[in-house]
Amino acid sequence: MNFLIRNYHRAIHLLWWLCIAQLGRLTNASLSFSYTDIQSTLAKNIFPLLDNGITSRKLALNSCLDVGCGINPVDDWFYKYATTSDARYHAIDVHPEVKRILSEKGINVMSPSEVPDLFEADLVLAQEVIEHIPPEGVEEFIMRLRKWTGKVLALTCPDFSGLDTVRKLNIDREIRFVPDHLKNFHPDSKDPYMHKFAVTPEILLPLLERAFPAPDWSVYVYKAWPWLLTDIPSGRSYLAYCKIFALVWKN
């Protein structure tokens, strides 16, 4: 029995890499492979890609604006890239309790309306925020990010590719996997924690390219956090991506 279990897991592992090989070419340096204009990555969070880009570009980051950071700021991660003693990590959040917690940690936390007109940060983080913006407000939100971004923008959100947001099902009815971000999609809800914008890489990429035009900026969008789903009775397998990462670099 142990022999069968071990070999079953080896077969699944091999099947995973065969799927990856069919979709693209692995690049160890960036943990990513590409197809068409969209990249893909095996990373579960954006920081390996961000670390790689900062290091390869030899960037000094002395200011950071973390948009919607909640109670899990990444100030310790940011300060390892600071080169001046007055480097500063700022946060944006609207929840009073979150603002209190961050302030007690010595973090300068603001609501969006409190950000100074000419404010700019070397690095802007917007993790798991854009999906909460109603569709009619998305372009304005991205333009705000553009206004605040000095050197690099890092954005993450759920990937709604292949999902039926009306029936709350996968478009491919053979796939019974339904991610939690689909269950939380309620575009007409007044609850700020519900998802209102069904983001896909193909929707996000042109929005960012319009706000951050070439040749001054380079925009990269990634499908991220892949899951290999296997229907054991039929032997069919599906590669599902749960996240979208975007990195925008000043050239």
N, C-alpha and C positions, 0 to 999 in steps of 0.2 A: 504493500500500500504506500509506504514512504517513497519507494522507487517511482511509482506512478505519479505521486504528487510532485516530486522533484522534477520529473520530466515534463509534466503538464506546465509547470511554471517556466521551465526553459523554453517550451514551445511558444508560450504567450510572449515571453521576452523576445524571442526571435521574430515572431510575427510583428511586434511593435517596430523593430528596426527595419523590417522589410517594408512596412507602411511608410516609414520615414524616408527610406531610400527611394521609394516611388515618387514621393512628393518633392524631393529636392536634395540638395547636396549639403551635408553638415559642414559647418565652419566652427572649429574648436574655439577660436579666439573670441567669437561673439555668441557662442552657443546657439547659432541660428542658421537657417537656410532660407532660400528665397524662391518665389515663383511670381511671375508677372511683376506688378509694381508693389506688391505687398510682401513683407518679410514674414518669417515665422521663427519662433524661438521655443526652446524647451524650458526656458526659465519660468518659475512660478511667480516671481516678482520682478520689477523693472531694474532693481539695483545692480545685478551683474552686468546688464547692458550699459547702464549709466556709468558704472565704475570703469568699464572697458573704454567707453568713449571719452570720459574725462581724462583718463590716464594716457590714452593714445594721442589726444590733442594737447596734453600738458596744460590743462586749464587750471587757473587759480580762481576759486570761488569764494568770494568774501562777503556775499550776501545771499540769503535764500528766503523765498516767500513760499510757505507751504499752505496751499489753498485747501481749506476743509480738512485739516489734519486730524481733527478729533482729539482723543486723549492719548494718542500714540505718536507724538512728535519724533522726528528723526534728526534732531539737532546734533546728537553725538556723531551720527554718520556724517553729517554736513561739515562739522568742524575739523574733520581730518583733512579736508581739502583747503581750509583757510590758510592764508599766508600773511595776514595782518592781525594785530592784536585787537582791532576794533571790528572784526568780522561779526556779523549779526544774523541770527536766525529769527525770522518773523513768521507769524501764523495768521491765517484768516479763519474765523469760525463765527457762527451766529448764535450758537447755543450758550446761554448764560453759564451753565455749570461747566461746560468745556472751557470757556474763557476763564473762569475762576481757577480751574485746575492748572491750565497752562500758565496763567499769571503767577501762581504760587511756585511754579518751576523756573520763574525768571524769564519766561518767553514773552516777547512783545506780541500780543494777540489783538487783532483788529476785526471789526466787521467790514464787509466790502465797502460800505459808505465812508468808513474811517480811513481808508488808504489815501495818502496824500496824492494830489493830482500828478505830480512829477515823480512819483515813486517808481523805482526800477530795481530789480534784483538780478544778480548774475544768474541765479538758478531759480526757476519757478517750478514747483511741484503741484500737480493737480490729480491726486489719486482718488479714483472712485467718486468723482464729483459730477462730471458732465452728464451721466445718465439720469441724474436727478433734475436736470434743467428741462423745462418744457421745450418742445421743438422750436417754437417761435423765438425763444430766447437764446438758442445755442450759438448763433453767429455773434451776437453781442457778447456772450460769455467768452468766446474764443478771442475776440478783439480785445477784451480786457486782459486776457492772458498775454496777448501780443504786446500791449502797452507796458505791462510789468516786466517782460522778459528782456534781460540784457544779453545773456550768452546762451542759455539752454533752457528749454521747456521739457519736462517729463510728465506725461499724462497716461493714466491707466483708466480702464473702464471694462464692464462686462461686454462679451461678444454675443450679439443677438443673431449672428449669421445662421441661416437655416431654421429659424424658429418662427412659429406662427403666433404672433402676439395677441391675436384675437381669441383663438381657441386654446391658447396656452399649451400647445403641443409642438413636437418637432415636425417640420414640414415632411420629412421622410418618416412615414407612419411606422416603418419597421424599427425605428429607433425609439425605444421607450424611455430613454434618459431625458429628463427635463431639469435643467439647472435652476437653482434657487432664484437667480436674477430674473428668470421669466415669470416665476410665480409672484414676484414682487413688482411686476410691470402693471402700473395703473396710471395711464397718462392723464386722466381727468381728476386724479386725487389731489386734495389740498395738503396731504401729508408730505412734508419735505423729504421723508426717508423713503418714499416710494419711487420707483423708477418710472420716468416719463419719456425718455428719449431712447429709442431702440437703436443703439449704435452698431454699425458694422465697419470693418476696415475700409470698405469701398465708399462709405458715406463720410467717414472721418478724414481720409486722406485729402480729398479736394478742399474740404473746409479749412484744414491747416495750411494747405499750399496757397490758398487765397489770402489768408491772414499773414503768412510768413513766406513771401514770394522769393523765388530764386532771382538773381544769383546771391542775394544777401544771406539767405537761409537754406539749410538742407533739412528736409523733412523725411523721417523714416517711421513707417507704421508697421507694427508686428502683430500677427496672431500669436497668442501666448497661452501658456498653461494647458498643454494638450492632454486629453484623456483618450486612452485606447479602450473602446467599448466593444465587447465581444458577445454575440448571441451564440452561446455554446451549442444548442441543438442544431442550428443551421450552419454554424461555422463562419458566419459573416462577422466582420469586424468593421468598426467605424472610428475614425479619428475626429474627435470633437475638441475644439478650442474654447476655453471658458473666458479668456481675457483678451483685451486689446491693449498693447503698449504703443505709445508714440513718443519719439524723441525728435526735438527740433533744435538744430545747432546753428549758431551764428557763424558764418563763414569769414 
